[in-house]
Amino acid sequence: MEIFRTSLNYDHLNSSERKSIINKLSKSQLQTIEQYKQYKFNSMLLNDFNETGTEWQFREEQVNPNFDKANPKKSSLHCSCGRGVKYLYICQSKEDNRTQGFGIEHLKQEAGIGEDILRDIKKGKHKIDRGLDEILIRFQWGETFPSKNYQLLKEQNTLESLFSKNKLVYLQEFCRESLPIYLKDELTINKAAKQLIEKQKQLEHEKWLSSPAGIKFTQEQELLAEQEKLQAERENLWKNNSVNQSPSSQSPNNNPSPKETVIKNARITFKQVFSRHQNIAELYGIESSSDLDVLIINGIFGNGFITHGKAVIPKGTVLTSITMLNKKFNLEINDLENRLTEIYAILEHEQLIITKRSLKLAAY
């Protein structure tokens, strides 16, 4: 027999299908399912039976699975009248607390249970059997208990907030036997476990962020974000300059002139280099408001394209390029060579420029 899953809704089994799957269960697995079935039935009966207002209160149902209709006297269960029965209903008197066991027929007579209640008992049994079909079908599909997530929640004392005490007993027994459980319960376990794992990961991540490696990572990410922002600012600057120089431009006065663009680009590079080293700029008087200073920084770091670990532009090349800009835009720059030498020395002293294998590298 093969049962196919078509959705998350579980079809019910007929008696032969149910028997076929039950035969595949181990003895202890079957016993666990029967015990759970009995618990479900007793809980149902306890509520329905005790609302009848009779002298008797229901306590539990006992079942003889080996009952022989042809020879009832050999049954291990007997009604208070002496008749051997398959189902024995243990009841307690409300008047004197005495306990007696009744078969189904004697239950009607002695306890005054009507046919409607007896019909409900039979319906309840059927309903519980149908409910357990889900577990049997999942077993047939090869599904087992969600042990990993269950144990995680158990270790963290989380199960008690998700399930009742009786349900916890059922979960414990099914876990021991590696039996699948109701999908609803499994989804509850898996969802709670996922949330717990995510919370643990978040706590671990927060702990790591406070470690030296995490602090370094955060600083690097912040620096990267700053650099990307400055790069976007630079690209926007040159884009506007390109539009300004286009023959089709209708409003050139709204955009910076080429001279202003060069200075603004240099200031972006200045911010890029000193974003984490503003104290150095302030200590040595390297001014972002000074056209000369920003042009020198921009020249040394190649318009901002020379970043950490890349070779900086030699002093001679920087001197030549700024001299050409000075002539082209009449920047009125004085004492360029001395200031360039001074700033170069400051950057090396503060290790914003380092020397490796005769190469001078950016280290900001």
C-alpha atoms as one frame of an Amber mdcrd trajectory, in Angstrom:
protein
   0.000   0.000   0.000   1.278   3.464  -0.928  -0.139   6.717   0.394   0.756
   9.845  -1.543   0.921  13.340  -0.102  -1.011  15.837  -2.218  -0.991  18.796
   0.180  -0.589  19.689   3.828  -4.051  18.243   4.401  -3.968  14.609   5.447
  -6.443  12.117   4.045  -8.014   9.614   6.424  -7.194   5.932   6.353  -9.557
   3.046   5.996  -9.234   0.144   8.423  -6.979  -1.961   6.162  -4.640   0.969
   5.456  -4.466   1.813   9.141  -3.702  -1.804  10.035  -0.999  -2.008   7.347
   0.866   0.976   8.783   0.386  -0.120  12.388   2.037  -3.437  11.526   5.192
  -1.505  10.591   5.449   0.103  14.014   7.717  -1.363  16.638   6.088  -2.719
  19.777   7.160   0.303  21.822   6.043   2.733  19.104   2.614   1.124  18.975
   2.380   1.195  22.751   3.239   4.904  22.776   0.573   5.702  20.184  -2.016
   3.614  22.040  -1.204   5.365  25.303  -1.584   8.751  23.653  -4.820   7.635
  22.039  -6.108   6.505  25.437  -5.101   9.794  27.031  -6.976  11.726  24.317
 -10.056   9.575  24.737 -10.041   9.759  28.532  -9.705  13.545  28.385 -12.663
  13.774  26.030 -14.764  11.378  28.078 -13.892  13.108  31.324 -15.443  16.313
  30.031 -18.498  14.872  28.265 -19.377  12.164  30.788 -19.042  14.313  33.883
 -21.411  16.938  32.510 -24.336  14.487  32.557 -25.223  15.154  36.201 -25.391
  11.450  37.121 -24.212   9.926  40.399 -21.055   8.674  38.721 -17.979  10.512
  37.532 -15.819   9.042  34.812 -12.173   8.379  35.674 -10.725   6.305  32.829
 -11.405   3.767  30.116  -9.487   0.479  30.114  -9.127  -1.599  26.955  -8.439
  -5.295  26.392  -6.958  -5.409  22.854  -7.097  -9.240  22.887 -10.785  -9.485
  23.699 -12.449 -12.556  22.158 -16.143 -12.084  21.450 -16.598 -15.852  21.313
 -15.197 -16.295  24.808 -15.793 -13.081  26.814 -15.301 -14.813  30.171 -11.566
 -15.057  29.457 -11.269 -11.283  29.170  -8.856  -9.604  31.560 -11.482  -6.913
  32.128 -14.811  -7.541  33.853 -17.817  -5.357  34.486 -18.980  -5.031  38.101
 -21.740  -7.460  37.156 -19.082 -10.088  36.331 -19.355 -10.009  32.549 -16.115
 -10.036  30.546 -15.769  -6.915  28.384 -13.389  -5.320  25.900 -13.972  -1.779
  27.178 -14.244  -1.095  30.897 -15.270   2.362  32.123 -13.943   3.133  35.591
 -16.295   5.463  37.462 -16.377   6.965  40.948 -19.481   7.643  42.978 -20.096
  11.259  43.915 -21.878  10.127  47.096 -19.430   7.731  48.751 -16.344   7.876
  46.464 -16.511   4.118  45.780 -15.038   3.092  42.448 -16.599   0.617  40.013
 -15.961  -0.580  36.493 -18.812  -0.809  34.005 -19.133  -2.395  30.617 -20.943
  -0.370  27.980 -24.365  -1.991  28.642 -24.098  -1.804  32.430 -22.944   1.798
  32.035 -26.322   2.652  30.510 -28.230   0.948  33.324 -26.219   1.657  36.463
 -24.749   5.061  35.676 -27.807   6.287  33.843 -25.894   7.183  30.715 -28.213
   7.803  27.792 -27.875   6.614  24.215 -26.844  10.113  23.113 -23.804  10.036
  25.419 -22.916   6.538  24.247 -23.145   7.721  20.651 -20.835  10.592  21.544
 -18.391   8.104  23.049 -18.327   6.122  19.810 -18.004   9.281  17.740 -15.200
  10.448  19.997 -13.309   7.201  19.475 -13.732   7.539  15.727 -12.632  11.172
  15.765  -9.495  10.334  17.741  -8.674   7.489  15.342  -9.070   9.864  12.398
  -6.850  12.400  14.130  -4.130   9.820  14.674  -4.238   8.978  10.960  -2.111
  12.068  10.373   0.656  10.612  12.527   0.406   7.204  10.855   0.496   8.740
   7.375   3.536  10.829   8.260   5.183   7.686   9.604   4.404   5.956   6.297
   6.101   8.836   4.445   9.252   8.227   6.475   8.952  11.338   8.611  10.265
  11.257  12.157  10.279  13.395  15.272  11.896  16.878  14.899  14.525  15.930
  17.477  17.137  18.607  16.733  14.811  21.580  17.144  12.994  19.906  20.038
  16.243  19.376  21.967  17.307  22.964  21.270  14.078  24.297  22.768  14.313
  21.850  25.658  17.841  22.998  26.523  16.685  26.612  26.494  13.591  25.844
  28.648  11.318  27.178  25.908   8.936  24.243  25.480   6.935  25.060  28.609
   5.797  28.339  27.083   4.601  26.605  23.902   2.787  23.484  25.100   0.648
  22.272  27.992   2.041  19.818  30.534   0.111  16.935  28.997   1.305  17.856
  25.507   4.893  17.948  26.788   4.521  14.358  27.998   3.261  13.328  24.573
   6.207  15.091  22.884   8.695  13.447  25.217   7.312   9.974  24.528   7.157
  10.504  20.763  10.710  11.868  20.790  11.933   8.745  22.558  10.309   6.558
  19.898  11.312   8.791  16.923   7.657   9.018  15.951   6.339  11.895  13.838
   3.944  14.283  15.529   1.064  16.415  14.318   2.210  18.863  11.660   0.761
  21.748  13.659   2.958  20.840  16.641   6.021  20.346  14.449   5.531  23.746
  12.825   5.257  25.304  16.289   8.547  23.670  17.326  10.340  24.605  14.102
   9.154  28.214  14.188  10.232  28.674  17.813  13.597  27.016  17.107  14.184
  29.274  14.102  13.439  32.359  16.185  15.750  31.117  18.939  18.579  30.403
  16.485  18.193  33.846  14.914  18.263  35.445  18.363  21.397  33.486  19.305
  23.067  34.503  16.038  22.163  38.127  16.687  23.642  37.962  20.200  26.794
  36.298  18.864  27.070  38.944  16.145  26.665  41.757  18.663  29.316  40.146
  20.861  31.647  39.832  17.870  31.070  43.469  16.917  32.392  44.509  20.337
  35.550  42.414  19.854  38.731  43.911  18.294  37.997  42.158  15.001  34.392
  43.370  15.032  35.369  46.942  15.839  37.886  46.900  12.995  35.258  45.491
  10.632  32.750  48.199  11.618  35.326  50.921  11.090  36.237  49.501   7.687
  32.580  49.375   6.658  32.006  52.943   7.810  35.099  54.075   5.933  33.943
  52.241   2.821  30.547  53.929   3.044  32.217  57.322   3.410  34.463  56.649
   0.418  31.495  55.562  -1.700  29.619  58.714  -0.728  32.580  60.890  -1.673
  33.015  59.010  -4.932  29.361  59.638  -5.782  29.863  63.314  -4.954  32.899
  63.400  -7.250  31.056  61.693 -10.108  28.167  64.125  -9.769  30.614  67.042
  -9.840  32.241  65.918 -13.087  28.864  65.100 -14.605  27.663  68.645 -13.946
  30.912  70.011 -15.352  30.434  67.950 -18.511  26.893  69.298 -18.934  28.157
  72.832 -18.348  30.713  72.493 -21.153  28.231  70.938 -23.587  27.205  73.186
 -26.529  23.558  72.360 -25.812  23.744  73.578 -22.212  21.093  76.246 -21.626
  22.063  77.350 -18.117  25.843  77.347 -17.679  25.670  79.765 -14.782  23.901
  77.156 -12.618  26.938  74.836 -12.679  30.518  75.420 -11.465  33.170  76.647
 -13.881  36.072  74.306 -14.816  38.270  76.127 -12.297  35.682  75.713  -9.542
  35.245  72.072 -10.520  38.978  71.405 -10.104  38.995  72.989  -6.636  35.792
  71.219  -5.546  37.168  67.883  -6.740  40.354  68.542  -4.756  38.279  69.261
  -1.639  36.454  65.942  -2.065  39.840  64.173  -2.108  40.855  66.167   0.985
  37.739  64.932   2.841  38.452  61.409   1.619  42.005  61.407   2.999  41.314
  63.179   6.301  37.843  61.787   7.102  39.420  59.627   9.845  42.428  61.863
  10.474  40.945  65.306  11.018  43.121  65.689  14.107  46.262  65.467  11.948
  45.014  68.146   9.564  44.186  70.426  12.504  47.477  69.721  14.290  49.619
  70.716  11.301  47.374  73.399   9.887  46.532  71.618   6.642  43.447  73.597
   5.648  40.483  72.439   3.584  39.785  76.116   2.876  43.224  76.543   1.302
  43.237  75.980  -2.472  46.946  75.175  -2.319  46.611  72.564   0.431  43.667
  70.760  -1.174  45.374  70.740  -4.593  48.513  69.225  -3.035  46.512  66.501
  -1.256  44.522  65.856  -4.439  47.739  65.641  -6.455  49.483  63.252  -4.057
  46.480  60.910  -3.979  45.690  61.058  -7.696  42.286  62.776  -7.694  41.119
  60.410  -4.956  41.726  57.250  -6.976  44.799  56.318  -4.955  43.395  54.596
  -1.885  44.869  52.510   0.921  47.767  50.324  -0.222  48.267  52.002  -3.615
  51.388  53.954  -4.632  51.040  57.721  -4.222  52.089  60.250  -6.861  55.772
  61.358  -6.570  56.450  64.929  -5.441  57.933  65.943  -8.784  54.845  64.841
 -10.690  52.531  66.611  -8.232  54.607  69.788  -8.532  54.382  69.738 -12.334
  50.612  69.096 -12.432  49.748  71.863  -9.938  52.068  74.305 -11.729  50.178
  73.603 -14.966  46.822  74.132 -13.222  48.096  77.378 -11.749  48.986  78.679
 -15.200  45.745  77.435 -16.780  43.341  78.840 -14.197  45.454  81.617 -12.687
  45.047  80.182  -9.194  47.460  82.667  -7.627  49.369  79.914  -5.833  52.645
  80.863  -4.160  55.436  78.867  -2.492  54.094  75.636  -4.006  57.306  73.597
  -3.812  57.997  74.310  -0.123  54.397  73.622   0.906  54.360  70.392  -1.111
  57.568  69.204   0.580  56.163  70.138   3.998  52.841  68.317   3.521  54.568
  65.273   2.048  56.812  65.096   5.133  53.813  65.462   7.487  51.941  62.642
   5.758  54.981  60.370   6.007  55.584  61.281   9.636  51.953  60.533  10.553
  52.081  57.363   8.423  49.353  58.389   6.022  52.089  57.594   3.525  54.294
  54.578   4.264  57.332  53.185   2.469  57.458  49.533   1.439  60.183  48.158
  -0.802  61.104  51.676  -1.922  57.452  52.379  -2.842  55.498  55.117  -1.109
  51.981  53.806  -0.427  48.761  55.440   0.749  47.824  54.367   4.284  44.812
  56.499   5.209
